[in-house]
Amino acid sequence: MNDIQGSHNAILENRRKLMLTGVTDVESFNEEQINLYTQLGELTIKGNQLHINEMSVDSGDLSVEGDISALIYGDRDRRNRLTTLGKLFR
């Protein structure tokens, strides 16, 4: 069994509102795609009219609204630390 450190949860409501926990960094975002890192690896959110409502650097919580069409998980080993872009959402 893998020794997983940290935690991450995703709650998607009606494909319009996504609440995430365990977010460590937002690498890039626009209205069609958000690339971020969680404590368990990479995550790409795809859709239309995507908007980051809230991000708490301290708790790692992130709220996204828009027409969400896909959540794509990537490499579990890539867990970037918080960068300047992520710090903008304090």
MODELLER restraints for C-alpha pairs under 7 A, 6 or more apart:
rsr = mdl.restraints
at = mdl.atoms
rsr.add(forms.Gaussian(group=physical.xy_distance, feature=features.Distance(at['CA:6:A'], at['CA:39:A']), mean=5.43, stdev=0.5))
rsr.add(forms.Gaussian(group=physical.xy_distance, feature=features.Distance(at['CA:6:A'], at['CA:40:A']), mean=6.87, stdev=0.5))
rsr.add(forms.Gaussian(group=physical.xy_distance, feature=features.Distance(at['CA:7:A'], at['CA:22:A']), mean=5.68, stdev=0.5))
rsr.add(forms.Gaussian(group=physical.xy_distance, feature=features.Distance(at['CA:7:A'], at['CA:39:A']), mean=5.97, stdev=0.5))
rsr.add(forms.Gaussian(group=physical.xy_distance, feature=features.Distance(at['CA:7:A'], at['CA:40:A']), mean=6.64, stdev=0.5))
rsr.add(forms.Gaussian(group=physical.xy_distance, feature=features.Distance(at['CA:8:A'], at['CA:21:A']), mean=5.17, stdev=0.5))
rsr.add(forms.Gaussian(group=physical.xy_distance, feature=features.Distance(at['CA:8:A'], at['CA:22:A']), mean=4.44, stdev=0.5))
rsr.add(forms.Gaussian(group=physical.xy_distance, feature=features.Distance(at['CA:8:A'], at['CA:38:A']), mean=6.53, stdev=0.5))
rsr.add(forms.Gaussian(group=physical.xy_distance, feature=features.Distance(at['CA:8:A'], at['CA:39:A']), mean=6.31, stdev=0.5))
rsr.add(forms.Gaussian(group=physical.xy_distance, feature=features.Distance(at['CA:8:A'], at['CA:40:A']), mean=6.52, stdev=0.5))
rsr.add(forms.Gaussian(group=physical.xy_distance, feature=features.Distance(at['CA:9:A'], at['CA:20:A']), mean=5.61, stdev=0.5))
rsr.add(forms.Gaussian(group=physical.xy_distance, feature=features.Distance(at['CA:9:A'], at['CA:21:A']), mean=5.16, stdev=0.5))
rsr.add(forms.Gaussian(group=physical.xy_distance, feature=features.Distance(at['CA:9:A'], at['CA:22:A']), mean=6.91, stdev=0.5))
rsr.add(forms.Gaussian(group=physical.xy_distance, feature=features.Distance(at['CA:10:A'], at['CA:18:A']), mean=6.89, stdev=0.5))
rsr.add(forms.Gaussian(group=physical.xy_distance, feature=features.Distance(at['CA:10:A'], at['CA:19:A']), mean=5.77, stdev=0.5))
rsr.add(forms.Gaussian(group=physical.xy_distance, feature=features.Distance(at['CA:10:A'], at['CA:20:A']), mean=4.61, stdev=0.5))
rsr.add(forms.Gaussian(group=physical.xy_distance, feature=features.Distance(at['CA:10:A'], at['CA:21:A']), mean=6.69, stdev=0.5))
rsr.add(forms.Gaussian(group=physical.xy_distance, feature=features.Distance(at['CA:11:A'], at['CA:18:A']), mean=5.65, stdev=0.5))
rsr.add(forms.Gaussian(group=physical.xy_distance, feature=features.Distance(at['CA:11:A'], at['CA:19:A']), mean=5.16, stdev=0.5))
rsr.add(forms.Gaussian(group=physical.xy_distance, feature=features.Distance(at['CA:11:A'], at['CA:20:A']), mean=6.54, stdev=0.5))
rsr.add(forms.Gaussian(group=physical.xy_distance, feature=features.Distance(at['CA:12:A'], at['CA:18:A']), mean=4.49, stdev=0.5))
rsr.add(forms.Gaussian(group=physical.xy_distance, feature=features.Distance(at['CA:12:A'], at['CA:19:A']), mean=6.53, stdev=0.5))
rsr.add(forms.Gaussian(group=physical.xy_distance, feature=features.Distance(at['CA:15:A'], at['CA:67:A']), mean=6.24, stdev=0.5))
rsr.add(forms.Gaussian(group=physical.xy_distance, feature=features.Distance(at['CA:15:A'], at['CA:68:A']), mean=5.24, stdev=0.5))
rsr.add(forms.Gaussian(group=physical.xy_distance, feature=features.Distance(at['CA:16:A'], at['CA:65:A']), mean=5.55, stdev=0.5))
rsr.add(forms.Gaussian(group=physical.xy_distance, feature=features.Distance(at['CA:16:A'], at['CA:66:A']), mean=5.10, stdev=0.5))
rsr.add(forms.Gaussian(group=physical.xy_distance, feature=features.Distance(at['CA:16:A'], at['CA:67:A']), mean=5.22, stdev=0.5))
rsr.add(forms.Gaussian(group=physical.xy_distance, feature=features.Distance(at['CA:16:A'], at['CA:68:A']), mean=5.90, stdev=0.5))
rsr.add(forms.Gaussian(group=physical.xy_distance, feature=features.Distance(at['CA:17:A'], at['CA:64:A']), mean=5.83, stdev=0.5))
rsr.add(forms.Gaussian(group=physical.xy_distance, feature=features.Distance(at['CA:17:A'], at['CA:65:A']), mean=4.56, stdev=0.5))
rsr.add(forms.Gaussian(group=physical.xy_distance, feature=features.Distance(at['CA:17:A'], at['CA:66:A']), mean=6.63, stdev=0.5))
rsr.add(forms.Gaussian(group=physical.xy_distance, feature=features.Distance(at['CA:18:A'], at['CA:63:A']), mean=5.78, stdev=0.5))
rsr.add(forms.Gaussian(group=physical.xy_distance, feature=features.Distance(at['CA:18:A'], at['CA:64:A']), mean=5.10, stdev=0.5))
rsr.add(forms.Gaussian(group=physical.xy_distance, feature=features.Distance(at['CA:18:A'], at['CA:65:A']), mean=6.34, stdev=0.5))
rsr.add(forms.Gaussian(group=physical.xy_distance, feature=features.Distance(at['CA:19:A'], at['CA:62:A']), mean=5.88, stdev=0.5))
rsr.add(forms.Gaussian(group=physical.xy_distance, feature=features.Distance(at['CA:19:A'], at['CA:63:A']), mean=4.65, stdev=0.5))
rsr.add(forms.Gaussian(group=physical.xy_distance, feature=features.Distance(at['CA:19:A'], at['CA:64:A']), mean=6.51, stdev=0.5))
rsr.add(forms.Gaussian(group=physical.xy_distance, feature=features.Distance(at['CA:20:A'], at['CA:61:A']), mean=5.60, stdev=0.5))
rsr.add(forms.Gaussian(group=physical.xy_distance, feature=features.Distance(at['CA:20:A'], at['CA:62:A']), mean=5.09, stdev=0.5))
rsr.add(forms.Gaussian(group=physical.xy_distance, feature=features.Distance(at['CA:20:A'], at['CA:63:A']), mean=6.36, stdev=0.5))
rsr.add(forms.Gaussian(group=physical.xy_distance, feature=features.Distance(at['CA:21:A'], at['CA:60:A']), mean=5.54, stdev=0.5))
rsr.add(forms.Gaussian(group=physical.xy_distance, feature=features.Distance(at['CA:21:A'], at['CA:61:A']), mean=4.46, stdev=0.5))
rsr.add(forms.Gaussian(group=physical.xy_distance, feature=features.Distance(at['CA:21:A'], at['CA:62:A']), mean=6.44, stdev=0.5))
rsr.add(forms.Gaussian(group=physical.xy_distance, feature=features.Distance(at['CA:22:A'], at['CA:38:A']), mean=5.27, stdev=0.5))
rsr.add(forms.Gaussian(group=physical.xy_distance, feature=features.Distance(at['CA:22:A'], at['CA:39:A']), mean=5.38, stdev=0.5))
rsr.add(forms.Gaussian(group=physical.xy_distance, feature=features.Distance(at['CA:22:A'], at['CA:60:A']), mean=4.83, stdev=0.5))
rsr.add(forms.Gaussian(group=physical.xy_distance, feature=features.Distance(at['CA:22:A'], at['CA:61:A']), mean=6.39, stdev=0.5))
rsr.add(forms.Gaussian(group=physical.xy_distance, feature=features.Distance(at['CA:23:A'], at['CA:37:A']), mean=5.90, stdev=0.5))
rsr.add(forms.Gaussian(group=physical.xy_distance, feature=features.Distance(at['CA:23:A'], at['CA:38:A']), mean=4.15, stdev=0.5))
rsr.add(forms.Gaussian(group=physical.xy_distance, feature=features.Distance(at['CA:23:A'], at['CA:39:A']), mean=6.31, stdev=0.5))
rsr.add(forms.Gaussian(group=physical.xy_distance, feature=features.Distance(at['CA:23:A'], at['CA:60:A']), mean=4.54, stdev=0.5))
rsr.add(forms.Gaussian(group=physical.xy_distance, feature=features.Distance(at['CA:23:A'], at['CA:61:A']), mean=6.19, stdev=0.5))
rsr.add(forms.Gaussian(group=physical.xy_distance, feature=features.Distance(at['CA:23:A'], at['CA:62:A']), mean=6.88, stdev=0.5))
rsr.add(forms.Gaussian(group=physical.xy_distance, feature=features.Distance(at['CA:24:A'], at['CA:37:A']), mean=5.58, stdev=0.5))
rsr.add(forms.Gaussian(group=physical.xy_distance, feature=features.Distance(at['CA:24:A'], at['CA:38:A']), mean=5.16, stdev=0.5))
rsr.add(forms.Gaussian(group=physical.xy_distance, feature=features.Distance(at['CA:24:A'], at['CA:39:A']), mean=6.28, stdev=0.5))
rsr.add(forms.Gaussian(group=physical.xy_distance, feature=features.Distance(at['CA:24:A'], at['CA:60:A']), mean=6.03, stdev=0.5))
rsr.add(forms.Gaussian(group=physical.xy_distance, feature=features.Distance(at['CA:24:A'], at['CA:80:A']), mean=6.95, stdev=0.5))
rsr.add(forms.Gaussian(group=physical.xy_distance, feature=features.Distance(at['CA:24:A'], at['CA:81:A']), mean=6.12, stdev=0.5))
rsr.add(forms.Gaussian(group=physical.xy_distance, feature=features.Distance(at['CA:24:A'], at['CA:82:A']), mean=5.73, stdev=0.5))
rsr.add(forms.Gaussian(group=physical.xy_distance, feature=features.Distance(at['CA:25:A'], at['CA:36:A']), mean=5.62, stdev=0.5))
rsr.add(forms.Gaussian(group=physical.xy_distance, feature=features.Distance(at['CA:25:A'], at['CA:37:A']), mean=5.18, stdev=0.5))
rsr.add(forms.Gaussian(group=physical.xy_distance, feature=features.Distance(at['CA:25:A'], at['CA:80:A']), mean=6.59, stdev=0.5))
rsr.add(forms.Gaussian(group=physical.xy_distance, feature=features.Distance(at['CA:25:A'], at['CA:81:A']), mean=6.32, stdev=0.5))
rsr.add(forms.Gaussian(group=physical.xy_distance, feature=features.Distance(at['CA:25:A'], at['CA:82:A']), mean=4.80, stdev=0.5))
rsr.add(forms.Gaussian(group=physical.xy_distance, feature=features.Distance(at['CA:25:A'], at['CA:83:A']), mean=6.56, stdev=0.5))
rsr.add(forms.Gaussian(group=physical.xy_distance, feature=features.Distance(at['CA:25:A'], at['CA:86:A']), mean=5.23, stdev=0.5))
rsr.add(forms.Gaussian(group=physical.xy_distance, feature=features.Distance(at['CA:26:A'], at['CA:35:A']), mean=6.19, stdev=0.5))
rsr.add(forms.Gaussian(group=physical.xy_distance, feature=features.Distance(at['CA:26:A'], at['CA:36:A']), mean=4.23, stdev=0.5))
rsr.add(forms.Gaussian(group=physical.xy_distance, feature=features.Distance(at['CA:26:A'], at['CA:37:A']), mean=6.39, stdev=0.5))
rsr.add(forms.Gaussian(group=physical.xy_distance, feature=features.Distance(at['CA:26:A'], at['CA:85:A']), mean=6.67, stdev=0.5))
rsr.add(forms.Gaussian(group=physical.xy_distance, feature=features.Distance(at['CA:26:A'], at['CA:86:A']), mean=5.24, stdev=0.5))
rsr.add(forms.Gaussian(group=physical.xy_distance, feature=features.Distance(at['CA:27:A'], at['CA:35:A']), mean=5.45, stdev=0.5))
rsr.add(forms.Gaussian(group=physical.xy_distance, feature=features.Distance(at['CA:27:A'], at['CA:36:A']), mean=5.19, stdev=0.5))
rsr.add(forms.Gaussian(group=physical.xy_distance, feature=features.Distance(at['CA:27:A'], at['CA:85:A']), mean=7.00, stdev=0.5))
rsr.add(forms.Gaussian(group=physical.xy_distance, feature=features.Distance(at['CA:28:A'], at['CA:34:A']), mean=5.87, stdev=0.5))
rsr.add(forms.Gaussian(group=physical.xy_distance, feature=features.Distance(at['CA:28:A'], at['CA:35:A']), mean=5.27, stdev=0.5))
rsr.add(forms.Gaussian(group=physical.xy_distance, feature=features.Distance(at['CA:29:A'], at['CA:35:A']), mean=6.19, stdev=0.5))
rsr.add(forms.Gaussian(group=physical.xy_distance, feature=features.Distance(at['CA:30:A'], at['CA:50:A']), mean=6.99, stdev=0.5))
rsr.add(forms.Gaussian(group=physical.xy_distance, feature=features.Distance(at['CA:31:A'], at['CA:48:A']), mean=5.78, stdev=0.5))
rsr.add(forms.Gaussian(group=physical.xy_distance, feature=features.Distance(at['CA:31:A'], at['CA:49:A']), mean=4.65, stdev=0.5))
rsr.add(forms.Gaussian(group=physical.xy_distance, feature=features.Distance(at['CA:31:A'], at['CA:50:A']), mean=4.48, stdev=0.5))
rsr.add(forms.Gaussian(group=physical.xy_distance, feature=features.Distance(at['CA:31:A'], at['CA:51:A']), mean=6.53, stdev=0.5))
rsr.add(forms.Gaussian(group=physical.xy_distance, feature=features.Distance(at['CA:32:A'], at['CA:46:A']), mean=5.73, stdev=0.5))
rsr.add(forms.Gaussian(group=physical.xy_distance, feature=features.Distance(at['CA:32:A'], at['CA:47:A']), mean=5.02, stdev=0.5))
rsr.add(forms.Gaussian(group=physical.xy_distance, feature=features.Distance(at['CA:32:A'], at['CA:48:A']), mean=4.82, stdev=0.5))
rsr.add(forms.Gaussian(group=physical.xy_distance, feature=features.Distance(at['CA:32:A'], at['CA:49:A']), mean=6.34, stdev=0.5))
rsr.add(forms.Gaussian(group=physical.xy_distance, feature=features.Distance(at['CA:32:A'], at['CA:50:A']), mean=6.02, stdev=0.5))
rsr.add(forms.Gaussian(group=physical.xy_distance, feature=features.Distance(at['CA:33:A'], at['CA:44:A']), mean=6.93, stdev=0.5))
rsr.add(forms.Gaussian(group=physical.xy_distance, feature=features.Distance(at['CA:33:A'], at['CA:45:A']), mean=5.57, stdev=0.5))
rsr.add(forms.Gaussian(group=physical.xy_distance, feature=features.Distance(at['CA:33:A'], at['CA:46:A']), mean=4.56, stdev=0.5))
rsr.add(forms.Gaussian(group=physical.xy_distance, feature=features.Distance(at['CA:33:A'], at['CA:47:A']), mean=6.35, stdev=0.5))
rsr.add(forms.Gaussian(group=physical.xy_distance, feature=features.Distance(at['CA:34:A'], at['CA:44:A']), mean=5.69, stdev=0.5))
rsr.add(forms.Gaussian(group=physical.xy_distance, feature=features.Distance(at['CA:34:A'], at['CA:45:A']), mean=5.08, stdev=0.5))
rsr.add(forms.Gaussian(group=physical.xy_distance, feature=features.Distance(at['CA:34:A'], at['CA:46:A']), mean=6.64, stdev=0.5))
rsr.add(forms.Gaussian(group=physical.xy_distance, feature=features.Distance(at['CA:35:A'], at['CA:43:A']), mean=6.12, stdev=0.5))
rsr.add(forms.Gaussian(group=physical.xy_distance, feature=features.Distance(at['CA:35:A'], at['CA:44:A']), mean=4.61, stdev=0.5))
rsr.add(forms.Gaussian(group=physical.xy_distance, feature=features.Distance(at['CA:35:A'], at['CA:45:A']), mean=6.55, stdev=0.5))
rsr.add(forms.Gaussian(group=physical.xy_distance, feature=features.Distance(at['CA:36:A'], at['CA:42:A']), mean=6.08, stdev=0.5))
rsr.add(forms.Gaussian(group=physical.xy_distance, feature=features.Distance(at['CA:36:A'], at['CA:43:A']), mean=5.40, stdev=0.5))
rsr.add(forms.Gaussian(group=physical.xy_distance, feature=features.Distance(at['CA:36:A'], at['CA:44:A']), mean=6.32, stdev=0.5))
rsr.add(forms.Gaussian(group=physical.xy_distance, feature=features.Distance(at['CA:37:A'], at['CA:43:A']), mean=5.83, stdev=0.5))
rsr.add(forms.Gaussian(group=physical.xy_distance, feature=features.Distance(at['CA:37:A'], at['CA:79:A']), mean=5.74, stdev=0.5))
rsr.add(forms.Gaussian(group=physical.xy_distance, feature=features.Distance(at['CA:37:A'], at['CA:80:A']), mean=6.35, stdev=0.5))
rsr.add(forms.Gaussian(group=physical.xy_distance, feature=features.Distance(at['CA:38:A'], at['CA:79:A']), mean=6.40, stdev=0.5))
rsr.add(forms.Gaussian(group=physical.xy_distance, feature=features.Distance(at['CA:39:A'], at['CA:79:A']), mean=6.14, stdev=0.5))
rsr.add(forms.Gaussian(group=physical.xy_distance, feature=features.Distance(at['CA:40:A'], at['CA:76:A']), mean=5.53, stdev=0.5))
rsr.add(forms.Gaussian(group=physical.xy_distance, feature=features.Distance(at['CA:40:A'], at['CA:79:A']), mean=6.89, stdev=0.5))
rsr.add(forms.Gaussian(group=physical.xy_distance, feature=features.Distance(at['CA:41:A'], at['CA:74:A']), mean=6.57, stdev=0.5))
rsr.add(forms.Gaussian(group=physical.xy_distance, feature=features.Distance(at['CA:41:A'], at['CA:75:A']), mean=5.69, stdev=0.5))
rsr.add(forms.Gaussian(group=physical.xy_distance, feature=features.Distance(at['CA:41:A'], at['CA:76:A']), mean=4.02, stdev=0.5))
rsr.add(forms.Gaussian(group=physical.xy_distance, feature=features.Distance(at['CA:41:A'], at['CA:77:A']), mean=5.90, stdev=0.5))
rsr.add(forms.Gaussian(group=physical.xy_distance, feature=features.Distance(at['CA:41:A'], at['CA:78:A']), mean=5.15, stdev=0.5))
rsr.add(forms.Gaussian(group=physical.xy_distance, feature=features.Distance(at['CA:41:A'], at['CA:79:A']), mean=5.07, stdev=0.5))
rsr.add(forms.Gaussian(group=physical.xy_distance, feature=features.Distance(at['CA:42:A'], at['CA:73:A']), mean=5.73, stdev=0.5))
rsr.add(forms.Gaussian(group=physical.xy_distance, feature=features.Distance(at['CA:42:A'], at['CA:74:A']), mean=4.77, stdev=0.5))
rsr.add(forms.Gaussian(group=physical.xy_distance, feature=features.Distance(at['CA:42:A'], at['CA:75:A']), mean=5.72, stdev=0.5))
rsr.add(forms.Gaussian(group=physical.xy_distance, feature=features.Distance(at['CA:42:A'], at['CA:76:A']), mean=6.48, stdev=0.5))
rsr.add(forms.Gaussian(group=physical.xy_distance, feature=features.Distance(at['CA:42:A'], at['CA:78:A']), mean=6.20, stdev=0.5))
rsr.add(forms.Gaussian(group=physical.xy_distance, feature=features.Distance(at['CA:42:A'], at['CA:79:A']), mean=6.81, stdev=0.5))
rsr.add(forms.Gaussian(group=physical.xy_distance, feature=features.Distance(at['CA:43:A'], at['CA:71:A']), mean=6.88, stdev=0.5))
rsr.add(forms.Gaussian(group=physical.xy_distance, feature=features.Distance(at['CA:43:A'], at['CA:72:A']), mean=5.65, stdev=0.5))
rsr.add(forms.Gaussian(group=physical.xy_distance, feature=features.Distance(at['CA:43:A'], at['CA:73:A']), mean=4.57, stdev=0.5))
rsr.add(forms.Gaussian(group=physical.xy_distance, feature=features.Distance(at['CA:43:A'], at['CA:74:A']), mean=5.97, stdev=0.5))
rsr.add(forms.Gaussian(group=physical.xy_distance, feature=features.Distance(at['CA:44:A'], at['CA:71:A']), mean=5.83, stdev=0.5))
rsr.add(forms.Gaussian(group=physical.xy_distance, feature=features.Distance(at['CA:44:A'], at['CA:72:A']), mean=5.00, stdev=0.5))
rsr.add(forms.Gaussian(group=physical.xy_distance, feature=features.Distance(at['CA:44:A'], at['CA:73:A']), mean=6.41, stdev=0.5))
rsr.add(forms.Gaussian(group=physical.xy_distance, feature=features.Distance(at['CA:45:A'], at['CA:70:A']), mean=5.78, stdev=0.5))
rsr.add(forms.Gaussian(group=physical.xy_distance, feature=features.Distance(at['CA:45:A'], at['CA:71:A']), mean=4.77, stdev=0.5))
rsr.add(forms.Gaussian(group=physical.xy_distance, feature=features.Distance(at['CA:45:A'], at['CA:72:A']), mean=6.41, stdev=0.5))
rsr.add(forms.Gaussian(group=physical.xy_distance, feature=features.Distance(at['CA:46:A'], at['CA:68:A']), mean=6.07, stdev=0.5))
rsr.add(forms.Gaussian(group=physical.xy_distance, feature=features.Distance(at['CA:46:A'], at['CA:69:A']), mean=5.66, stdev=0.5))
rsr.add(forms.Gaussian(group=physical.xy_distance, feature=features.Distance(at['CA:46:A'], at['CA:70:A']), mean=5.02, stdev=0.5))
rsr.add(forms.Gaussian(group=physical.xy_distance, feature=features.Distance(at['CA:46:A'], at['CA:71:A']), mean=6.54, stdev=0.5))
rsr.add(forms.Gaussian(group=physical.xy_distance, feature=features.Distance(at['CA:47:A'], at['CA:67:A']), mean=5.33, stdev=0.5))
rsr.add(forms.Gaussian(group=physical.xy_distance, feature=features.Distance(at['CA:47:A'], at['CA:68:A']), mean=4.37, stdev=0.5))
rsr.add(forms.Gaussian(group=physical.xy_distance, feature=features.Distance(at['CA:47:A'], at['CA:69:A']), mean=4.76, stdev=0.5))
rsr.add(forms.Gaussian(group=physical.xy_distance, feature=features.Distance(at['CA:47:A'], at['CA:70:A']), mean=6.68, stdev=0.5))
rsr.add(forms.Gaussian(group=physical.xy_distance, feature=features.Distance(at['CA:48:A'], at['CA:66:A']), mean=6.15, stdev=0.5))
rsr.add(forms.Gaussian(group=physical.xy_distance, feature=features.Distance(at['CA:48:A'], at['CA:67:A']), mean=5.07, stdev=0.5))
rsr.add(forms.Gaussian(group=physical.xy_distance, feature=features.Distance(at['CA:48:A'], at['CA:68:A']), mean=6.65, stdev=0.5))
rsr.add(forms.Gaussian(group=physical.xy_distance, feature=features.Distance(at['CA:49:A'], at['CA:66:A']), mean=5.08, stdev=0.5))
rsr.add(forms.Gaussian(group=physical.xy_distance, feature=features.Distance(at['CA:49:A'], at['CA:67:A']), mean=6.32, stdev=0.5))
rsr.add(forms.Gaussian(group=physical.xy_distance, feature=features.Distance(at['CA:50:A'], at['CA:64:A']), mean=6.76, stdev=0.5))
rsr.add(forms.Gaussian(group=physical.xy_distance, feature=features.Distance(at['CA:50:A'], at['CA:65:A']), mean=5.70, stdev=0.5))
rsr.add(forms.Gaussian(group=physical.xy_distance, feature=features.Distance(at['CA:50:A'], at['CA:66:A']), mean=4.38, stdev=0.5))
rsr.add(forms.Gaussian(group=physical.xy_distance, feature=features.Distance(at['CA:50:A'], at['CA:67:A']), mean=6.65, stdev=0.5))
rsr.add(forms.Gaussian(group=physical.xy_distance, feature=features.Distance(at['CA:51:A'], at['CA:64:A']), mean=5.58, stdev=0.5))
rsr.add(forms.Gaussian(group=physical.xy_distance, feature=features.Distance(at['CA:51:A'], at['CA:65:A']), mean=5.31, stdev=0.5))
rsr.add(forms.Gaussian(group=physical.xy_distance, feature=features.Distance(at['CA:51:A'], at['CA:66:A']), mean=6.23, stdev=0.5))
rsr.add(forms.Gaussian(group=physical.xy_distance, feature=features.Distance(at['CA:52:A'], at['CA:63:A']), mean=5.94, stdev=0.5))
rsr.add(forms.Gaussian(group=physical.xy_distance, feature=features.Distance(at['CA:52:A'], at['CA:64:A']), mean=4.52, stdev=0.5))
rsr.add(forms.Gaussian(group=physical.xy_distance, feature=features.Distance(at['CA:52:A'], at['CA:65:A']), mean=6.55, stdev=0.5))
rsr.add(forms.Gaussian(group=physical.xy_distance, feature=features.Distance(at['CA:53:A'], at['CA:63:A']), mean=5.40, stdev=0.5))
rsr.add(forms.Gaussian(group=physical.xy_distance, feature=features.Distance(at['CA:53:A'], at['CA:64:A']), mean=5.66, stdev=0.5))
rsr.add(forms.Gaussian(group=physical.xy_distance, feature=features.Distance(at['CA:53:A'], at['CA:65:A']), mean=6.95, stdev=0.5))
rsr.add(forms.Gaussian(group=physical.xy_distance, feature=features.Distance(at['CA:54:A'], at['CA:62:A']), mean=5.56, stdev=0.5))
rsr.add(forms.Gaussian(group=physical.xy_distance, feature=features.Distance(at['CA:54:A'], at['CA:63:A']), mean=5.16, stdev=0.5))
rsr.add(forms.Gaussian(group=physical.xy_distance, feature=features.Distance(at['CA:55:A'], at['CA:61:A']), mean=5.67, stdev=0.5))
rsr.add(forms.Gaussian(group=physical.xy_distance, feature=features.Distance(at['CA:55:A'], at['CA:62:A']), mean=4.39, stdev=0.5))
rsr.add(forms.Gaussian(group=physical.xy_distance, feature=features.Distance(at['CA:55:A'], at['CA:63:A']), mean=6.53, stdev=0.5))
rsr.add(forms.Gaussian(group=physical.xy_distance, feature=features.Distance(at['CA:55:A'], at['CA:89:A']), mean=5.51, stdev=0.5))
rsr.add(forms.Gaussian(group=physical.xy_distance, feature=features.Distance(at['CA:55:A'], at['CA:90:A']), mean=6.70, stdev=0.5))
rsr.add(forms.Gaussian(group=physical.xy_distance, feature=features.Distance(at['CA:56:A'], at['CA:62:A']), mean=6.55, stdev=0.5))
rsr.add(forms.Gaussian(group=physical.xy_distance, feature=features.Distance(at['CA:56:A'], at['CA:89:A']), mean=6.73, stdev=0.5))
rsr.add(forms.Gaussian(group=physical.xy_distance, feature=features.Distance(at['CA:56:A'], at['CA:90:A']), mean=5.70, stdev=0.5))
rsr.add(forms.Gaussian(group=physical.xy_distance, feature=features.Distance(at['CA:57:A'], at['CA:87:A']), mean=6.88, stdev=0.5))
rsr.add(forms.Gaussian(group=physical.xy_distance, feature=features.Distance(at['CA:57:A'], at['CA:90:A']), mean=5.61, stdev=0.5))
